[in-house]
Amino acid sequence: MSELELVHRGKVREMYRVDDKHLLMVASDRISAFDVVFNEPVPDKGRVLTAMTAWWSDWLGDIAPTHVVSANPADFPAAARRSEWAGRALLVRRAEMLPIECIVRGYITGSAWKEYQRSGTMHDEPMPAGLAESQQLAEPVFTPSTKATDGHDVNISFDAAADIVGAETAAAARQLSVDMYSAAAAHAFERGIIIADTKFELGFVDGSLVVADEWLTPDSSRFWPKAQWHPGSSPPSLDKQPVRDATEATGWNKEPPPPPLPDEVIASTRDRYIEAYETLTGESFSDWVSRSAVPPEAIAS
């Protein structure tokens, strides 16, 4: 499909070599949950992820450097101007990625809530007694995890993360991640969305720590409609929650192979992704698709 060399295939994205310092990052419609990729794609999901990553990259410009160079197909090498990649591709700088996931939690939910119920801790750190599910934390908390190449990521403490990447890098990653989350969460709250938690991936480019891969998307974040949030219960999410709920209800053990996704779950997930993009950015998803179209005369043969 391309003259570009495929250098990495992840759960959702393919990375293609452009030159020694640049990659083309292409987001597919594959969807994963519990670190397992499902067989059924969610139409337009990759375009939503790319659109949101590009928008947040501009918005976060004064807070955090990113590895994004351009979302404009005119800036891509000729071999990357393919109609099937329209709206899915970003030209990015190569980064030396940290071997940890940089998670920030503003509310206690998901795996953090389950751990708190068991032991009163969050990522092995003691927490105040009496917290309710989905309760807002006193301040955003950096809660890293391992980055598993196979199987599931494992929640770890800050000290454990420092053992992996070094104390100085861990502290810088924590500060950058919390700053990004805090700014984005305040913006989202004004738009009627709570960012309960989010995951960043960081890496070094020319010795500087930058945000890479994707950020603040429905794949990497838990978005709640503000009007439907009440401590003590789990709000509906504008993300992949329909996939999580439907598959957990089957009794699936969260190991491959995954159960099939019903058509209504796929449709609901697509709608939530687009709604999240349009609500957070104030822009039309159809406009993104139109802007990112590759002119016929520029399409690589």
Secondary structure, 3 states (H helix, E strand, C coil): CCCCEEEEECCCEEEEEEECCEEEEEECCCCEECCEECCCCCCCHHHHHHHHHHHHHHHCCCCCCECEEECCHHHCCHHHCCHHHCCCEEEEECCEECCEEEEEEEECCHHHHHHHHHHCEECCEECCCCCCCCCEEEEEEECCEECCCCCCCCECCHHHHHHHHCHHHHHHHHHHHHHHHHHHHHHHHHCCEEEEEEEEEEEEECCEEEEECCCCCCCCEEEEEHHHCCCCCCCCCCCCHHHHHHHHCCCCCCCCCCCCCCHHHHHHHHHHHHHHHHHHHCCCHHHHHHHCCCCHHHCCC
